Amino acid sequence: MKTQNQANNNEEILIDSKKLRNKTILAFTIFVIGIVAAIFIWKWIHLQPNVEDAPAPLRKVLSANEKVFSKTLNNDHLAKTYPVSEAVKHVRVNGDIGLKSALDRNWKLQVIRNPGDTMWLTLDDIKALPKQDLIFDFKCIEGWSQITHWAGARFSDFAKKYKLDAQTQMNYVGLITPDKEYYVGIDMASIMHPQTLLCYEMNGKPLPLNQGYPLRLIIPVKYGIKSIKRIGSIFFSNTPPPDYWFERGYDYYSGL
Amino acid sequence: MKKVIKKHPLAIRWFHWINFPILAVMVWSGLLIYWANDVYRIGWGDKTILKFFPDSFYKALHIPFRLAEGMSIHFVFMWLFAINGFVYVLYLIFSGEWRLIFPNKKSFKQSLTVVLYDLHLTKTMPPQKKYNAAQRIAYTVVIFMGLGSVLTGLSIYKPIQFRTLTSLFGGYEWARIEHFTLTLLFTLFFLVHIIQVILSGWNNFQSMVTGLFLIKKNETLVVPAIVFAGDLDENKAKKNHETIRTNEDKAVNEQKAAIPKQEEKNQEDENSKPG
């Protein structure tokens, strides 16, 4: 810690007029260069080619953020849960991409274990897994949130039951609607999180069509954009699977 | 020869001017994000006095449908905002500059007089050093606002990973309200700051660029004595002032420093008498 005297910079000093003028000119020159540089950097960022609809330099930092924050994610970090009484009765519906075509009566979940090795599961197969209720604050990337009540099977239980050990060693899971209009990519740690559900119930009843009947994902550690409705197929990959909103400029990770 | 005061250290000028565009970018990208769920207003029941924000405001600034852009900018520049602010606070602490910025015992009482003075309701300005009492409070509060913005921001950004922090701010929804309110306060601070800077004039403004505050000839003996050396608690400043002005030896200085002390005492005695 410095002394009082050093902290006190209110000393008057005498300075040669010419020297003062030069100092002032220098300072303002640097000041103006700084302003020009700031404008240049801003323009430069926006002139860079877009990577998935975001300027490349921003995309790079977002990917770096993902690395930083995905390291801090662990299965002990659970989303806060609430008593059933706090869950809203009218759950907000915020998107119907992937739901516009009629639902196939013979819907089955397609699980692509490996290219050419596909398994088909019925809703009853999923329901046969241990049922998990979850009442949590669902958070939309738009900024609103709602305490909602869901139930389904843990994705991790599903992976265990169907012996997807080799698959869950990979980096990502991809999920796609039957009409292939909506698709998300999720890192393995997040999909194996104990609160991530293959969900078939809302407020104690089967999912309504607009909430993704028969089966949707509920993943509290991500924004709602990752909780894909009406899952058609699931696959595993070491590279990031395509992601609908990522392609439209959003963060791939979108973790909370 | 010109008489100047080294008012703003180089480091503080850099922190200040780096912060300005970064904060502007943060507020702007924050607006792009806020638009996607613009639920805040001032009012009660069905009555709304002020909606954040009116459609005309959005339209004029081309804000609608830019959420993704806003988020990508916000989560890049947040690092610069946090790092610049953090290093600034470290600098204040280790350089001792904090003494000139943090409020002291008298600041809270004096700040009222400063406000009255600025509003032309009183003609006397309390003695001060680099910053007056109101400035000390404002510039310190704004540091805590910055810290608040970073912490409430983290609470909204990663509410599960920083769950404890989020609950400290009253939960996710409250953290968002607080983050928004702080932004409004930053904007208010900015407006008042700009007005004050304009009113203070060129010499004051240029000192934030050059660091040097010019003492005009006629003011030499008056202005620094009152504005910069008159802090009653700290005779050191006065001493320095005397040293430069008279260039006399140490013994004389000490003698001189003792005189104002006496005067202060008298003044205090006078003040304590009932009017």
Chai-1 contact restraints between the chains, C-beta under 6 A:
chainA,res_idxA,chainB,res_idxB,connection_type,confidence,min_distance_angstrom,max_distance_angstrom,comment,restraint_id
A,K2,B,G96,contact,1.0,0.0,6.0,A-B,restraint_1
A,Q4,B,K236,contact,1.0,0.0,6.0,A-B,restraint_2
A,Q6,B,G96,contact,1.0,0.0,6.0,A-B,restraint_3
A,A7,B,G96,contact,1.0,0.0,6.0,A-B,restraint_4
A,A7,B,R99,contact,1.0,0.0,6.0,A-B,restraint_5
A,N8,B,A237,contact,1.0,0.0,6.0,A-B,restraint_6
A,N9,B,K6,contact,1.0,0.0,6.0,A-B,restraint_7
A,N10,B,I5,contact,1.0,0.0,6.0,A-B,restraint_8
A,N10,B,K129,contact,1.0,0.0,6.0,A-B,restraint_9
A,N10,B,K130,contact,1.0,0.0,6.0,A-B,restraint_10
A,N10,B,F228,contact,1.0,0.0,6.0,A-B,restraint_11
A,N10,B,A237,contact,1.0,0.0,6.0,A-B,restraint_12
A,E11,B,N240,contact,1.0,0.0,6.0,A-B,restraint_13
A,E12,B,K3,contact,1.0,0.0,6.0,A-B,restraint_14
A,E12,B,I5,contact,1.0,0.0,6.0,A-B,restraint_15
A,E12,B,P224,contact,1.0,0.0,6.0,A-B,restraint_16
A,E12,B,I244,contact,1.0,0.0,6.0,A-B,restraint_17
A,L14,B,M1,contact,1.0,0.0,6.0,A-B,restraint_18
A,L14,B,K3,contact,1.0,0.0,6.0,A-B,restraint_19
A,I15,B,K2,contact,1.0,0.0,6.0,A-B,restraint_20
A,I15,B,V4,contact,1.0,0.0,6.0,A-B,restraint_21
A,S17,B,K2,contact,1.0,0.0,6.0,A-B,restraint_22
A,L20,B,K2,contact,1.0,0.0,6.0,A-B,restraint_23
A,T24,B,T210,contact,1.0,0.0,6.0,A-B,restraint_24
A,A27,B,V209,contact,1.0,0.0,6.0,A-B,restraint_25
A,A27,B,T210,contact,1.0,0.0,6.0,A-B,restraint_26
A,F28,B,V209,contact,1.0,0.0,6.0,A-B,restraint_27
A,F31,B,V209,contact,1.0,0.0,6.0,A-B,restraint_28
A,A38,B,P21,contact,1.0,0.0,6.0,A-B,restraint_29
A,A54,B,S72,contact,1.0,0.0,6.0,A-B,restraint_30
A,L58,B,S72,contact,1.0,0.0,6.0,A-B,restraint_31
A,L58,B,V76,contact,1.0,0.0,6.0,A-B,restraint_32
A,V61,B,V76,contact,1.0,0.0,6.0,A-B,restraint_33
A,N65,B,F75,contact,1.0,0.0,6.0,A-B,restraint_34
A,T72,B,Q161,contact,1.0,0.0,6.0,A-B,restraint_35
A,H77,B,I160,contact,1.0,0.0,6.0,A-B,restraint_36
A,H77,B,Q161,contact,1.0,0.0,6.0,A-B,restraint_37
A,A79,B,I160,contact,1.0,0.0,6.0,A-B,restraint_38
A,E142,B,A36,contact,1.0,0.0,6.0,A-B,restraint_39
A,E142,B,N37,contact,1.0,0.0,6.0,A-B,restraint_40
A,G143,B,A36,contact,1.0,0.0,6.0,A-B,restraint_41
A,G143,B,N37,contact,1.0,0.0,6.0,A-B,restraint_42
A,W144,B,N37,contact,1.0,0.0,6.0,A-B,restraint_43
A,S145,B,Y172,contact,1.0,0.0,6.0,A-B,restraint_44
A,V221,B,I160,contact,1.0,0.0,6.0,A-B,restraint_45
A,G249,B,A68,contact,1.0,0.0,6.0,A-B,restraint_46
A,Y250,B,A68,contact,1.0,0.0,6.0,A-B,restraint_47
A,L256,B,K158,contact,1.0,0.0,6.0,A-B,restraint_48
A,L256,B,P159,contact,1.0,0.0,6.0,A-B,restraint_49
A,L256,B,I160,contact,1.0,0.0,6.0,A-B,restraint_50
